[in-house]
Amino acid sequence: MILLPGGHVIYNVDSRNVLHELPPVDAIITDPVWPNCPPGLMPGSDDPQGLLEAVLSRVDAARIVIVLRGDSDPRFLMAVPRRWPFFRAQILPYVIPGYIGRKLGGDEIAYCFGEPLPSAPGRRVIPGWGPKVQPAGRPENSHPASRSVAHFRWLLRWWTEPGQTVLDPFMGSGTTGVACIEMGRKFIGIEIEKAYFEIAMKRLLETQRPLMVAD
């Protein structure tokens, strides 16, 4: 466990081994090992659905947001326990699409479960489309499934309140954590792969540095 400035906490372990030790969290926002992950690409690729089910059975939160690539089999989400009712899907688009074999890719989908935040000014009707992100909005960082910080900031706006605690049990390169720091949320991140954990830690510290100078 590493405690970062601002009270954020990150772990370089298997999520299943530490979730029982964590303090309560308000939301889980994560991009898990996806169901069509090439075998051996990352830990858990042999049984992504079983891994997600095991993780979610060990933790609780008011709401869950799971981000998947647009060509991921949605039956994978049967791993989400029924105590979190499905609320809606939100499309996370990119300005320039990509190609995945015969499939035109470029969009990701956030599947949202649990109770939405209370209605408030500027947050009355929950939209189905996020902002379109330029290619530069998802820079290469040596992780095979990096995501856009702009998309995750947008998800935080709709599914969390300032000061709340967000858990990402599949932290990867730390995109959820970067967005949490920028948006004033507490972050708990867990990543089993040491190389990705180190990428995430570096990104989180770099995101915090200008905020600490400003203080």
Residue frames as qw, qx, qy, qz and C-alpha x, y, z in Angstrom:
[[0.000, 0.887, 0.461, 0.000, 0.00, 0.00, 0.00],
 [0.394, 0.075, 0.003, 0.916, 1.19, 3.51, -0.85],
 [0.042, -0.826, -0.470, 0.307, -0.48, 6.58, 0.64],
 [0.408, 0.415, 0.245, 0.775, -0.27, 9.53, -1.74],
 [0.030, -0.128, -0.244, 0.961, -0.66, 13.21, -0.83],
 [0.460, -0.071, -0.223, -0.857, -4.30, 14.18, -0.49],
 [0.609, -0.098, 0.620, -0.484, -5.30, 10.89, 1.12],
 [0.810, 0.360, -0.291, -0.360, -5.34, 8.83, -2.07],
 [0.599, -0.396, 0.694, -0.046, -4.28, 5.19, -1.66],
 [0.725, 0.451, -0.419, -0.308, -2.95, 2.71, -4.21],
 [0.756, -0.323, 0.565, -0.075, -2.11, -0.99, -3.92],
 [0.420, 0.505, -0.690, -0.304, 0.11, -3.24, -6.03],
 [0.326, -0.083, 0.910, -0.243, -1.74, -6.48, -5.26],
 [0.167, -0.305, -0.851, -0.393, -4.56, -8.72, -6.46],
 [0.365, -0.367, -0.019, -0.856, -7.79, -6.84, -5.67],
 [0.775, -0.315, -0.471, -0.280, -9.39, -9.97, -4.25],
 [0.681, -0.104, -0.546, 0.477, -6.81, -10.06, -1.46],
 [0.238, -0.044, -0.340, 0.909, -7.36, -6.56, -0.03],
 [0.255, -0.457, -0.396, -0.754, -10.93, -5.49, -0.71],
 [0.606, -0.576, -0.548, -0.001, -12.09, -6.72, 2.69],
 [0.535, -0.329, -0.283, 0.725, -9.63, -4.30, 4.34],
 [0.178, 0.333, 0.224, 0.899, -10.78, -1.15, 2.55],
 [0.144, 0.315, 0.452, -0.822, -12.83, 1.67, 4.08],
 [0.455, 0.629, 0.606, -0.174, -16.31, 2.31, 2.63],
 [0.194, -0.088, 0.448, 0.868, -16.40, 3.75, -0.88],
 [0.417, 0.472, 0.265, -0.730, -19.12, 5.75, -2.61],
 [0.754, 0.567, -0.047, -0.328, -18.62, 4.53, -6.17],
 [0.668, -0.194, 0.607, 0.384, -16.68, 2.01, -8.23],
 [0.541, 0.786, -0.088, -0.288, -15.53, 3.32, -11.60],
 [0.534, -0.425, 0.683, 0.260, -13.37, 0.89, -13.50],
 [0.656, 0.534, -0.401, -0.351, -12.22, -0.50, -16.81],
 [0.772, -0.345, 0.529, -0.076, -11.77, -4.20, -15.94],
 [0.223, -0.240, 0.854, 0.403, -10.05, -6.97, -17.86],
 [0.589, 0.288, -0.094, -0.749, -12.43, -7.02, -20.81],
 [0.850, 0.040, 0.466, -0.244, -14.21, -10.19, -21.96],
 [0.853, 0.510, 0.048, 0.105, -12.42, -10.41, -25.34],
 [0.202, -0.852, 0.473, 0.099, -8.97, -9.68, -23.93],
 [0.712, 0.446, -0.541, -0.022, -6.32, -11.69, -25.83],
 [0.913, -0.372, -0.146, 0.083, -5.12, -14.63, -23.69],
 [0.779, -0.160, -0.093, 0.599, -2.06, -13.78, -21.65],
 [0.255, 0.695, 0.068, 0.669, -2.15, -10.04, -22.38],
 [0.163, -0.537, 0.394, -0.728, -2.80, -9.19, -18.73],
 [0.018, 0.004, -0.919, 0.394, -3.48, -11.02, -15.47],
 [0.430, 0.328, 0.569, -0.620, -7.05, -12.33, -15.36],
 [0.427, 0.380, -0.436, -0.695, -7.42, -12.73, -19.14],
 [0.140, 0.025, -0.984, -0.108, -8.10, -16.46, -18.67],
 [0.189, -0.567, -0.802, 0.004, -11.43, -15.74, -16.91],
 [0.046, 0.254, -0.055, 0.965, -12.39, -12.03, -16.97],
 [0.543, -0.478, -0.328, -0.608, -16.01, -12.61, -15.97],
 [0.779, -0.381, -0.466, 0.175, -15.07, -14.79, -13.02],
 [0.461, 0.018, -0.281, 0.842, -12.53, -12.19, -11.91],
 [0.178, -0.362, -0.073, -0.912, -15.05, -9.34, -12.05],
 [0.694, -0.468, -0.418, -0.354, -17.65, -11.40, -10.20],
 [0.728, -0.257, -0.456, 0.442, -15.15, -12.26, -7.45],
 [0.267, 0.128, -0.184, 0.937, -14.13, -8.64, -7.02],
 [0.338, -0.385, -0.167, -0.842, -17.66, -7.23, -6.90],
 [0.734, -0.425, -0.514, -0.127, -18.73, -9.86, -4.38],
 [0.650, -0.225, -0.404, 0.603, -16.14, -8.47, -1.96],
 [0.171, -0.070, -0.099, 0.978, -17.04, -4.77, -2.02],
 [0.079, 0.744, 0.660, -0.067, -20.02, -2.44, -1.75],
 [0.131, -0.140, 0.104, 0.976, -20.83, 1.01, -3.10],
 [0.416, 0.514, 0.386, -0.643, -23.88, 3.04, -4.04],
 [0.690, 0.668, 0.024, -0.277, -23.10, 2.82, -7.74],
 [0.652, -0.226, 0.576, 0.438, -20.83, 1.10, -10.24],
 [0.526, 0.765, -0.143, -0.342, -19.63, 2.27, -13.64],
 [0.726, -0.165, 0.589, 0.316, -17.92, -0.33, -15.84],
 [0.347, 0.748, -0.284, -0.489, -16.24, 0.86, -19.04],
 [0.740, 0.031, 0.636, 0.219, -15.86, -1.60, -21.91],
 [0.043, -0.264, 0.575, 0.773, -14.75, -1.35, -25.50],
 [0.593, 0.251, -0.019, -0.765, -17.67, -1.19, -27.93],
 [0.694, 0.217, -0.610, -0.314, -17.06, -4.72, -29.23],
 [0.025, -0.210, 0.882, -0.421, -17.05, -6.34, -25.79],
 [0.409, -0.335, -0.804, -0.272, -19.77, -8.93, -25.16],
 [0.333, -0.483, 0.189, -0.787, -22.26, -7.28, -22.74],
 [0.863, -0.306, -0.355, -0.188, -23.18, -10.69, -21.29],
 [0.529, 0.223, -0.528, 0.626, -19.92, -10.26, -19.40],
 [0.179, -0.389, 0.270, -0.863, -21.86, -7.92, -17.12],
 [0.789, -0.365, -0.409, -0.277, -23.84, -10.81, -15.69],
 [0.609, 0.012, -0.550, 0.571, -20.97, -10.76, -13.19],
 [0.104, -0.343, 0.228, -0.905, -22.50, -7.65, -11.59],
 [0.047, -0.263, -0.887, 0.377, -24.53, -8.72, -8.51],
 [0.093, -0.618, -0.652, -0.429, -28.27, -8.05, -8.73],
 [0.318, -0.701, -0.426, 0.476, -28.15, -5.77, -5.70],
 [0.080, -0.458, 0.199, 0.863, -26.94, -3.10, -8.16],
 [0.581, 0.612, 0.526, -0.106, -29.80, -2.60, -10.64],
 [0.462, 0.184, 0.415, 0.762, -28.85, -1.54, -14.15],
 [0.077, 0.704, 0.272, -0.651, -29.54, 2.17, -14.75],
 [0.596, 0.782, 0.056, -0.171, -28.30, 3.04, -18.25],
 [0.770, 0.036, 0.246, 0.588, -25.40, 2.90, -20.72],
 [0.069, 0.932, -0.054, -0.352, -23.40, 5.95, -21.79],
 [0.812, 0.457, 0.101, 0.348, -21.36, 6.18, -24.98],
 [0.390, -0.758, 0.222, 0.473, -17.81, 7.56, -24.70],
 [0.746, 0.623, 0.193, 0.135, -16.93, 8.64, -28.26],
 [0.489, -0.415, 0.310, 0.702, -13.71, 9.60, -29.99],
 [0.329, 0.710, -0.109, -0.612, -13.51, 12.07, -32.86],
 [0.445, 0.503, -0.658, -0.339, -11.61, 9.67, -35.12],
 [0.941, -0.128, 0.174, -0.261, -12.73, 6.02, -35.18],
 [0.142, -0.527, 0.821, 0.165, -10.39, 3.06, -35.40],
 [0.778, 0.188, -0.453, -0.393, -10.60, -0.33, -37.05],
 [0.487, -0.325, 0.776, -0.236, -10.86, -3.66, -35.25],
 [0.363, 0.135, 0.889, 0.244, -10.89, -6.17, -38.07],
 [0.024, 0.461, 0.657, 0.597, -14.22, -5.63, -39.87],
 [0.274, -0.785, -0.527, 0.174, -15.58, -3.59, -36.96],
 [0.185, 0.674, -0.035, 0.714, -15.44, 0.19, -36.94],
 [0.574, -0.454, -0.518, 0.443, -14.23, 0.96, -33.45],
 [0.200, 0.407, -0.061, 0.889, -13.50, 4.15, -31.58],
 [0.496, -0.554, 0.000, -0.669, -16.32, 4.26, -29.04],
 [0.220, 0.031, -0.885, 0.408, -16.34, 2.87, -25.52],
 [0.524, -0.523, -0.434, -0.513, -19.43, 2.19, -23.44],
 [0.039, -0.233, 0.676, -0.698, -19.92, 2.94, -19.74],
 [0.538, -0.401, -0.691, -0.268, -22.48, 0.60, -18.14],
 [0.108, -0.377, 0.406, -0.826, -23.94, 2.27, -15.05],
 [0.564, -0.357, -0.743, -0.047, -25.50, 0.38, -12.13],
 [0.337, -0.327, -0.589, 0.657, -27.03, 1.42, -8.82],
 [0.015, -0.858, -0.460, 0.227, -28.72, 4.59, -7.63],
 [0.415, 0.591, 0.105, 0.683, -28.00, 7.76, -9.62],
 [0.240, -0.092, -0.358, 0.898, -27.06, 10.94, -7.81],
 [0.122, 0.699, 0.573, -0.411, -29.94, 13.16, -6.68],
 [0.365, 0.719, 0.373, 0.458, -31.24, 15.59, -9.26],
 [0.354, -0.651, -0.098, 0.664, -29.55, 18.98, -9.03],
 [0.338, 0.883, -0.032, -0.324, -29.10, 22.10, -11.16],
 [0.251, 0.705, -0.614, -0.249, -27.04, 21.20, -14.21],
 [0.051, 0.209, -0.977, 0.004, -27.55, 17.51, -13.49],
 [0.655, 0.095, 0.288, -0.693, -31.27, 16.93, -13.96],
 [0.917, 0.319, 0.053, -0.235, -31.38, 14.53, -16.91],
 [0.574, -0.473, 0.605, 0.284, -28.57, 11.98, -17.21],
 [0.523, 0.644, -0.327, -0.453, -27.22, 11.94, -20.79],
 [0.960, 0.072, 0.270, 0.015, -26.27, 9.00, -22.94],
 [0.735, 0.524, -0.032, 0.429, -23.30, 10.52, -24.77],
 [0.553, -0.631, 0.010, 0.544, -20.05, 11.83, -23.34],
 [0.149, 0.867, -0.225, -0.419, -17.77, 14.40, -24.99],
 [0.876, 0.453, -0.021, 0.163, -15.99, 13.50, -28.22],
 [0.549, -0.703, 0.312, 0.327, -12.29, 13.15, -27.45],
 [0.476, 0.772, -0.400, -0.131, -9.46, 13.91, -29.87],
 [0.905, 0.147, -0.353, 0.185, -6.81, 11.20, -30.42],
 [0.310, 0.479, -0.490, 0.660, -4.37, 13.23, -28.31],
 [0.552, -0.506, 0.200, -0.632, -6.81, 12.88, -25.42],
 [0.956, -0.236, 0.155, -0.079, -5.74, 9.27, -25.00],
 [0.230, 0.786, -0.573, -0.025, -1.94, 9.40, -25.17],
 [0.860, 0.131, -0.484, 0.100, 0.19, 6.26, -25.37],
 [0.344, -0.742, 0.445, -0.365, 1.52, 5.33, -21.92],
 [0.196, 0.364, -0.909, 0.048, 2.68, 1.71, -22.42],
 [0.463, 0.106, 0.761, -0.443, -0.60, 0.24, -21.15],
 [0.106, 0.121, 0.848, 0.505, -2.51, -1.86, -23.75],
 [0.110, -0.658, -0.704, -0.242, -5.91, -0.41, -22.79],
 [0.179, -0.197, -0.265, 0.927, -5.37, 3.20, -21.79],
 [0.057, 0.743, 0.661, 0.088, -8.46, 5.41, -21.61],
 [0.159, 0.604, 0.110, 0.774, -9.29, 9.10, -21.94],
 [0.213, -0.208, -0.562, 0.772, -9.07, 11.23, -18.78],
 [0.280, -0.027, -0.104, -0.954, -11.71, 13.56, -20.27],
 [0.608, -0.231, -0.631, -0.422, -14.19, 10.68, -20.44],
 [0.549, -0.293, -0.704, 0.343, -13.51, 9.68, -16.84],
 [0.036, -0.077, -0.289, 0.954, -13.84, 13.26, -15.61],
 [0.466, -0.129, -0.333, -0.809, -17.24, 13.31, -17.31],
 [0.645, -0.261, -0.712, -0.094, -18.26, 10.04, -15.64],
 [0.352, -0.185, -0.595, 0.698, -17.20, 11.39, -12.25],
 [0.188, -0.063, 0.025, -0.980, -19.39, 14.44, -12.80],
 [0.628, -0.165, -0.384, -0.657, -22.48, 12.29, -13.34],
 [0.814, -0.208, -0.537, -0.067, -21.84, 9.49, -10.83],
 [0.611, -0.270, -0.462, 0.584, -20.01, 11.06, -7.87],
 [0.167, -0.969, -0.144, -0.113, -20.04, 14.13, -5.67],
 [0.296, 0.702, -0.441, 0.476, -16.96, 16.22, -4.76],
 [0.310, -0.547, 0.613, -0.479, -15.15, 14.71, -1.79],
 [0.942, -0.069, 0.150, -0.292, -16.57, 11.22, -2.28],
 [0.377, -0.490, 0.767, 0.172, -14.34, 8.14, -2.44],
 [0.796, 0.452, -0.204, -0.347, -13.97, 6.24, -5.71],
 [0.655, -0.339, 0.666, 0.115, -12.53, 2.74, -6.02],
 [0.686, 0.545, -0.382, -0.293, -10.91, 1.32, -9.15],
 [0.807, -0.351, 0.475, -0.022, -10.02, -2.34, -8.47],
 [0.799, 0.273, 0.347, 0.409, -8.43, -2.63, -11.94],
 [0.138, -0.850, 0.010, 0.509, -6.40, 0.58, -11.86],
 [0.739, 0.532, 0.220, 0.350, -4.23, -0.11, -14.92],
 [0.501, 0.298, -0.032, 0.812, -2.37, 3.06, -15.85],
 [0.240, -0.373, -0.478, 0.758, -4.36, 5.17, -13.37],
 [0.013, -0.370, -0.409, -0.834, -6.81, 7.09, -15.56],
 [0.446, -0.701, -0.525, -0.184, -9.62, 6.93, -12.98],
 [0.584, -0.532, -0.268, 0.551, -7.24, 8.20, -10.31],
 [0.296, 0.044, 0.176, 0.938, -5.99, 11.10, -12.44],
 [0.211, -0.541, -0.472, -0.663, -9.59, 12.17, -13.05],
 [0.563, -0.662, -0.483, 0.108, -10.38, 11.86, -9.33],
 [0.497, -0.338, -0.135, 0.787, -7.49, 14.12, -8.35],
 [0.107, 0.182, 0.309, 0.927, -8.50, 16.70, -10.95],
 [0.379, -0.509, -0.490, -0.598, -12.16, 16.58, -9.88],
 [0.250, -0.460, 0.453, -0.722, -11.66, 16.63, -6.09],
 [0.912, -0.221, -0.155, -0.309, -12.57, 13.01, -5.32],
 [0.468, -0.562, 0.679, -0.067, -10.69, 10.60, -3.05],
 [0.747, 0.404, -0.459, -0.262, -9.18, 7.68, -4.91],
 [0.653, -0.368, 0.660, -0.047, -8.40, 4.07, -4.00],
 [0.680, 0.543, -0.390, -0.303, -6.69, 2.17, -6.80],
 [0.736, -0.309, 0.602, 0.011, -5.57, -1.44, -7.02],
 [0.662, 0.616, -0.362, -0.225, -3.37, -2.95, -9.74],
 [0.939, -0.239, 0.239, 0.067, -1.82, -6.41, -9.77],
 [0.801, 0.407, 0.054, 0.436, 0.77, -5.82, -12.53],
 [0.528, -0.575, -0.054, 0.623, 3.85, -4.04, -11.16],
 [0.358, 0.089, 0.367, 0.854, 4.76, -2.30, -14.44],
 [0.103, -0.652, -0.501, -0.560, 1.27, -0.79, -14.80],
 [0.504, -0.753, -0.360, 0.224, 1.18, 0.11, -11.10],
 [0.500, -0.364, 0.064, 0.783, 4.37, 2.13, -11.52],
 [0.142, 0.357, 0.453, 0.805, 2.94, 3.93, -14.56],
 [0.319, -0.757, -0.505, -0.267, -0.16, 4.80, -12.55],
 [0.553, -0.646, -0.235, 0.471, 1.79, 6.01, -9.53],
 [0.395, -0.092, 0.213, 0.889, 3.92, 8.30, -11.72],
 [0.031, -0.506, -0.508, -0.697, 0.83, 9.74, -13.42],
 [0.435, -0.765, -0.474, -0.024, -0.95, 10.34, -10.12],
 [0.535, -0.524, -0.100, 0.656, 2.03, 12.11, -8.60],
 [0.274, 0.097, 0.346, 0.892, 2.47, 14.26, -11.71],
 [0.181, -0.652, -0.547, -0.493, -1.22, 15.22, -11.56],
 [0.517, -0.744, -0.374, 0.200, -0.96, 16.17, -7.90],
 [0.580, -0.126, -0.056, 0.803, 2.24, 18.21, -8.18],
 [0.077, 0.383, 0.189, 0.901, 0.75, 21.41, -9.66],
 [0.501, -0.681, -0.406, -0.346, -2.16, 21.25, -7.21],
 [0.709, -0.488, -0.277, 0.427, 0.27, 21.05, -4.27],
 [0.409, 0.078, 0.041, 0.908, 2.26, 24.02, -5.60],
 [0.165, -0.571, -0.349, -0.725, -0.96, 26.02, -5.94],
 [0.625, -0.673, -0.394, -0.021, -1.82, 25.32, -2.31]]
